[in-house]
């Protein structure tokens, strides 16, 4: 099982408590831990970078009920640039 699948499985197992009071926001998950909630993907990615996380080490997942998840498609390319 790859890391992203494992992170998603953890999110799905804890979905009800994670989405409570945060419907529609993004939750940032790494190491089977909730690192915070964000209104925008850009902010979640920036925070992950500040934490030293690399691509595929974290999951930014929308806080929505499972039945709504199949209605969404998200294509996001993340690029971390070094200044």
VOGU-3710 file (C-alpha; in Angstrom, 3 decimals, decimal comma):
1> xxxxxxxxxx> 0,000/0,000/0,000  1,461/3,371/-0,921  1,722/6,274/1,505  -1,106/8,363/0,021  -3,498/5,407/0,145  -2,539/4,822/3,766  -3,126/8,497/4,632  -6,484/8,486/2,860  -7,501/5,298/4,681  -6,677/7,002/7,996
11> xxxxxxxxxx> -8,696/10,061/6,966  -11,640/7,889/5,935  -11,525/5,951/9,207  -11,569/9,240/11,163  -13,715/11,201/8,691  -16,639/11,947/11,010  -14,507/13,552/13,703  -12,252/15,339/11,185  -15,071/16,978/9,241  -17,117/17,966/12,273
21> xxxxxxxxxx> -17,246/21,782/12,334  -14,992/21,983/9,226  -17,308/21,067/6,347  -15,821/22,065/3,003  -12,391/22,947/4,373  -9,210/21,009/3,673  -7,664/18,931/6,415  -3,918/18,348/6,217  -2,948/14,828/7,267  0,577/13,454/7,758
31> xxxxxxxxxx> 1,811/10,545/9,829  -1,784/9,624/10,707  -2,229/12,978/12,395  -4,365/16,038/11,677  -1,998/18,969/11,131  -4,724/21,554/10,665  -7,566/22,894/8,561  -7,240/25,267/5,622  -9,596/27,241/3,397  -7,344/26,985/0,303
41> xxxxxxxxxx> -5,096/24,318/-1,217  -2,313/26,855/-1,587  -2,304/27,496/2,175  -2,288/23,773/3,000  0,639/23,172/0,622  2,553/26,143/2,053  2,069/24,848/5,602  3,201/21,338/4,560  6,343/22,846/3,062  7,006/24,833/6,262
51> xxxxxxxxxx> 6,728/21,555/8,194  9,361/20,019/5,912  6,956/17,552/4,315  7,611/16,344/0,799  5,077/15,435/-1,868  3,446/12,051/-1,068  4,193/12,493/2,657  0,952/14,382/3,293  -2,656/14,476/2,185  -4,819/17,593/1,870
61> xxxxxxxxxx> -8,357/16,211/1,811  -11,654/18,062/1,577  -13,867/17,655/4,630  -16,984/16,313/2,976  -19,196/13,304/3,635  -18,299/10,151/1,738  -21,444/10,290/-0,409  -20,395/13,718/-1,759  -16,824/12,631/-2,461  -17,703/10,701/-5,610
71> xxxxxxxxxx> -19,123/13,882/-7,111  -15,813/15,757/-6,929  -12,778/15,523/-9,146  -9,658/17,391/-8,216  -6,516/17,671/-10,284  -3,785/19,473/-8,427  -0,164/19,863/-9,382  2,051/20,893/-6,515  5,488/22,313/-7,074  7,786/23,391/-4,281
81> xxx> 10,242/26,021/-5,427  13,364/26,974/-3,574  14,044/30,686/-3,489
//
